[in-house]
Amino acid sequence: MARIAYHDADAEAFAATRHLTDDGLTAWRDAVARHLGPRRGMRLLDLGAGTGSWARAFSGWFPGVEVIAVERSAAMRARCAFAPLVAGDAEHLPLADDSVDGAWVSTVIHHVPDLAAAARELRRVLRPGAPVLIRSAFAGRHEAITLFDYFPEAIRVLDTYPAIVDVEAAFAGAGFTAAAVEAVPQVTAPSLREAAAGLRREAHTPLQLITDAEYAAGVRRLREAARTDSGPVIDALDLLVLR
């Protein structure tokens, strides 16, 4: 089971608040292009596609690349702005053997109950040498994510996520090796004030899994800081590349 259900309330909050702007995505476009090597005729799996924002971005960035979006949650699929979209999860991919040239897995890996099984399934559907690009907040690596500055209690939730070494070990059993790890910056919000105004607890797994009192205290800290802070909110998530 995923850490949270992603029923209607979660999916609606995610759709409303978790999409990055074009400017916020610039560094991710460059990182994906560098490690994927997009070309016409390539097939890219977007695993855990959610509401489709990454699938849409890839289709716009990389003409001629066919994006295959797979999402487990029916509530997410109902709000997805990308087609075609199919039901499936990391352990049960509705794809033929050796049928895709890369896999994108964004903020999903901590919801996967059996990483080894997911690795075997990805190995089955990927062509030889194709990369798995895992975008995530990993255990022990919270320092570059603004959310944890104001909700430090949520770090204990993050630290129950897989660490990079855990993912590498699970995927090694399916024949994958780590090719790269890099922190990729993104503009998460134009300002801390806008981040505070748009915050939805249901959109963030670590915030759902702290207590109500801890969440309320974090909201107070965030709103207080937003009164005086200026400039964009810049975070960095990790990109783990496996081949």
Stockholm file with secondary structure:
# STOCKHOLM 1.0

chainA/1-243         MARIAYHDADAEAFAATRHLTDDGLTAWRDAVARHLGPRRGMRLLDLGAGTGSWARAFSGWFPGVEVIAVERSAAMRARCAFAPLVAGDAEHLPLADDSVDGAWVSTVIHHVPDLAAAARELRRVLRPGAPVLIRSAFAGRHEAITLFDYFPEAIRVLDTYPAIVDVEAAFAGAGFTAAAVEAVPQVTAPSLREAAAGLRREAHTPLQLITDAEYAAGVRRLREAARTDSGPVIDALDLLVLR
#=GR chainA/1-243 SS CCSSCCCHHHHHHHHHHCCCCTTTTHHHHHHHHHHHCCCTTCEEEEETCTTSHHHHHHHHHSTTCEEEEEECCHHHHHTCCSSSEEECBTTBCCSCTTCBSEEEEESCGGGCSCHHHHHHHHHHHBCTTCCEEEEECCTTCCTTCTHHHHCGGGHHHHTTSCCHHHHHHHHHTTTCCEEEEEEEEEEEESCHHHHHHHCCGGGCHHHHTSCHHHHHHHHHHHHHHHTTCCSCEEEEEEEEEEC
#=GC SS_cons         CCSSCCCHHHHHHHHHHCCCCTTTTHHHHHHHHHHHCCCTTCEEEEETCTTSHHHHHHHHHSTTCEEEEEECCHHHHHTCCSSSEEECBTTBCCSCTTCBSEEEEESCGGGCSCHHHHHHHHHHHBCTTCCEEEEECCTTCCTTCTHHHHCGGGHHHHTTSCCHHHHHHHHHTTTCCEEEEEEEEEEEESCHHHHHHHCCGGGCHHHHTSCHHHHHHHHHHHHHHHTTCCSCEEEEEEEEEEC
//
